[in-house]
Amino acid sequence: MENDIVLKTEDLTKHYGGVQALEGANFELKKGEHVAIMGDNGAGKSTFVRQITGVEQRTRGTVWLYGENVAFGGPLDAREAGIETVFQTLALADDLDVPDNLFLGREKTRLDWLGPFRLLDYKAMRRATIEGLEKTAVKIPNIRNTIRNMSGGQRQCVAIARTATFHSRLTIMDEPTAALGVQETAQVENIIRTLKEQGEPLILISHNMRQVFDLVDRIVVFRRGRICANLDIKNGDITGEDVVAYITGAKTQPEYQEAA
Amino acid sequence: MADTSHGTGGLSFDKSKRAWPNEANIFIALICIIGMFEILGQLLPYMNNQSFLFDTKDRFDSVFNEARLKIIILQVAIIGIIALGVTQVIISGGIDLSSGPLVGAAAMIVMSFAQTELVNGNPNPKAVFGDWAFDLPVLIPVVVGLLFGAFIGAINGSLIAFTGIPPFIATLGMFLVCRGIAQWWTRGQPVSFPTESFAWLGSGMMPVIWFLLLAVLFHFILRFTVYGKHTYAIGSNEDAARMSGINVKRHKVLVYMIASMLAAFAAIILSSKNLTAQSGMGQFYELFAIAMAVIGGVSLTGGRGSIIGTVLGAMVFGVIQSGFTYVKLDAFYQLMAMGAIIIGAVVLDQWRQKQAAARA
């Protein structure tokens, strides 16, 4: 039964000095489930993600990944444990090309005994890049171009293809379509649907109500650093207005009264 | 599937679509500068129709004026070795101002371990240590020099990576420290008379051979190894590199260590070539090395540049220096003109970046 739960947090809390950015977050994500995190700016959404992915160290609380109590020292630990994250500020190196960025920090190499001077296996990385991009139906005219010369949508697709190429145990996307046009947004949403079909669990941070209702099974609403609602939207009795009410503070679910 | 706005090209890595390499521009600039000096040689009344680089006089047994070519590449080879390291530091988003004084300090230390006992049958008048330090195998001064370089580089890199001091300040401090070490080592006395095997390291065209060997080695390392890829990644977007799991701090220490070891190696070659070491050696070398890299298209904002570019930049640097002498420009004007050229190279780089950003 425990194995059914991908991610579980208990009393997850982060204070920046006197500021309570995140307070007592209890969160659960089941296998194959896609959950959206919504909330106003400064509600604690990104802070929540940063505690899970080891980018920051939490003040208090516990995190379980697949039943295992985890405390990541840094983003690399989280990634090695199988958490793939698309950050709000795209973690791409502008002067490198697509395969370089896809494999940044986990290059395919040969002659590993050479330590830091081990050789890059460019051929294998290019092949895997093309496979990965085809899997996610991302189109990029020339993968040898540097990221600098690409449109916002192409850059975003590279960042997302990175998470999709490596078979991950949990994918987290922080506002993946915030800066994109209509067609580019559609492409990103297609990738998310592909992940759903493949049964890969996802946490999606988004402000886009239409997108959230289209894509996910459940919405968790954050307000002033606390979770104030946990809404199952599959059966259709929750509307966008309800969600807005929770975001703005007009409503709070009874079990989260202390967040009011 | 939804239609996309990313063109119809699909996936490819067509080599013909790759951008015009920056190195080609520098090569063209090099040819233009040579051409300019050729024309000046014909036009200036006091030049007597000499040629800058071609063999027009006496023997006609070769196409080029080999003597001048040799001088040019010999002149740039030793600073060029430093520039190979500086290139890596700048690509990683840093700067190294300590390499010139490091050359002075390393040369003093290295030469102390490379002295020979008898000079023309008399005891070595410049002996630094006792008898044990005479006529040591050539490997010992070389290893001592490289270790000293690695030590200084490790301090530079650690200060920058772990305390967050800006590279400019950390290496500026090390600039003074190294100059101090060079003077303190023998209380300002020069160190001379190396063993024959040590003198061989920098004799004749050896500096050029070392420069080219190291250039090939580091071109390969930057282009084809994880070290190289991470150096570009850190200079391009340090946060992205960190979030991708690269150990940025450890990598920076390694980059500064390699740069300082290359500077120390330049000191070995320079002191071997001169058969002596003086505390003032290497003056302005840090700036000339940075200039070679910048002229060669290494971007001071990090992330872009190449060893090939720096080698071409070094050639441009040497040709300009030699050309100024050739048209009998005074040394004072040479320094001023050099400064203007460095500023011009940076302005050009920034302008190119803006153009690229506007196109994207």
Interface residues (C-beta under 8 A of the other chain):
Chain A: V55 G74 P75 L76 R79 E80 T85 F87 T89 L90 A91 L92 A93 D94 D95 L96 D100 L104 G105 R106 E107 T109 L114 P116 F117 R118 L119 L120 Y122 R126 I130 L133 E134 A137 K139 I140 P141 N142 I143 R144 N145 R148 N149 M150 S151 G153 Q154 G181 Q183 E184 A186 Q187 N190
Chain B: M1 A2 D3 T4 S5 H6 G7 G9 G10 L11 S12 F13 D14 K15 K17 R18 A19 I221 F224 T225 V226 Y227 K229 H230 Y232 A233 G235 S236 N237 D239 A240 A241 R242 M243 S244 G245 I246 H251 L254 G303 R304 A356 A357 R359 A360
